[in-house]
Amino acid sequence: MTLDIKGFQKIDLLNYEPYASATIFLSKCNFHCPFCHNPELVLRHDKIKTIPELEIIDILKKRVEWYDGICITGGEPTLHDELPFFIKKIKEMNLLVKMDTNGSNYGMIEQLIKEKVVDYISMDIKAPLEKYDKVTQVKTDIDAIKKSVEIIKNSVIDYAFRTTVIPFYHKEEDMIKIGELLKGSKRFIIQQFRNNRPMLNNSFMKKEKYTLEQLEKFKKILGPYFDEVLIKNT
């Protein structure tokens, strides 16, 4: 079996800063976060044409001098058993690999780290643990989320935890709880909610977003818990 690739962005200067990368989008997600900006990968992935794995590898080989690395996102990449085999093909080109994940499959995360095929992991923290089901709209295995956090925190690779903050879900007390959950981690990214484009639940396009001033306040609150706190406002 080959990897179920549904999208390929040939040049991406934002997803794996400061590197020039390509981004690969995989199908399926086990969460149904209403503010997800890739709803087709969650709800209609079986209707999207799969891009042959060999086609992606061929493009990367031909343009390898353009890239520092590759970002693998989704959907949820760790749902694919074929992922380690595909990444190994990328590593043969001496490219860095970043993976975005929701942290639900700690076994795959641990495997990728042990096999030294991933260089950077960005894990979404949806909310404080007790609010996960509300945000993901599914019954979430909280123990899996906690195990993924510990595996990533204690690894030798580079990483970041990140939360898309939305007034509808996230208050100051929630950010403190997230800080306590991740205390001692290297890097945390406060990600601005973008309500100007379609998402899984388009009613969220009418939800308010926090001002930059409030994001800065969150940054100050979270500062003591991490080595570095960043705001991504784009």
Secondary structure as the mmCIF struct_conf table of DSSP 4:
data_model
#
loop_
_struct_conf.conf_type_id
_struct_conf.id
_struct_conf.beg_label_comp_id
_struct_conf.beg_label_asym_id
_struct_conf.beg_label_seq_id
_struct_conf.end_label_comp_id
_struct_conf.end_label_asym_id
_struct_conf.end_label_seq_id
STRN STRN1 ILE A 5 ASP A 12
BEND BEND1 LEU A 13 LEU A 14
TURN_TY1_P TURN_TY1_P1 ASN A 15 PRO A 18
BEND BEND2 TYR A 19 TYR A 19
STRN STRN2 SER A 21 LEU A 26
BEND BEND3 ASN A 30 ASN A 30
TURN_TY1_P TURN_TY1_P2 PRO A 34 PHE A 35
BEND BEND4 HIS A 37 HIS A 37
HELX_RH_AL_P HELX_RH_AL_P1 PRO A 39 LEU A 43
BEND BEND5 ARG A 44 ARG A 44
HELX_RH_3T_P HELX_RH_3T_P1 HIS A 45 LYS A 47
BEND BEND6 ILE A 48 ILE A 48
HELX_LH_PP_P HELX_LH_PP_P1 LYS A 49 THR A 50
STRN STRN3 ILE A 51 ILE A 51
HELX_LH_PP_P HELX_LH_PP_P2 PRO A 52 PRO A 52
HELX_RH_AL_P HELX_RH_AL_P2 GLU A 53 LYS A 62
TURN_TY1_P TURN_TY1_P3 ARG A 63 ARG A 63
HELX_RH_3T_P HELX_RH_3T_P2 VAL A 64 TRP A 66
BEND BEND7 ASP A 68 ASP A 68
STRN STRN4 GLY A 69 THR A 73
BEND BEND8 GLY A 74 GLY A 75
HELX_RH_3T_P HELX_RH_3T_P3 PRO A 77 LEU A 79
TURN_TY1_P TURN_TY1_P4 ASP A 81 GLU A 82
HELX_RH_AL_P HELX_RH_AL_P3 LEU A 83 LYS A 91
TURN_TY1_P TURN_TY1_P5 GLU A 92 ASN A 94
STRN STRN5 LEU A 96 THR A 101
BEND BEND9 GLY A 103 GLY A 103
HELX_RH_AL_P HELX_RH_AL_P4 TYR A 106 LYS A 114
TURN_TY1_P TURN_TY1_P6 GLU A 115 LYS A 116
BEND BEND10 ASP A 119 ASP A 119
STRN STRN6 TYR A 120 ASP A 124
BEND BEND11 ALA A 127 ALA A 127
HELX_RH_3T_P HELX_RH_3T_P4 LEU A 129 LYS A 131
HELX_RH_AL_P HELX_RH_AL_P5 TYR A 132 THR A 136
BEND BEND12 GLN A 137 VAL A 138
HELX_RH_AL_P HELX_RH_AL_P6 ILE A 142 LYS A 153
TURN_TY1_P TURN_TY1_P7 ASN A 154 ASN A 154
BEND BEND13 SER A 155 ILE A 157
STRN STRN7 ASP A 158 VAL A 165
TURN_TY1_P TURN_TY1_P8 PRO A 167 TYR A 169
HELX_RH_AL_P HELX_RH_AL_P7 GLU A 172 LEU A 182
TURN_TY1_P TURN_TY1_P9 LYS A 183 GLY A 184
STRN STRN8 SER A 185 GLN A 192
BEND BEND14 ASN A 196 ARG A 197
BEND BEND15 LEU A 200 ASN A 201
HELX_RH_3T_P HELX_RH_3T_P5 ASN A 202 LYS A 206
BEND BEND16 LYS A 207 LYS A 207
HELX_RH_AL_P HELX_RH_AL_P8 LEU A 212 LEU A 222
HELX_RH_3T_P HELX_RH_3T_P6 GLY A 223 TYR A 225
STRN STRN9 PHE A 226 LYS A 232
#
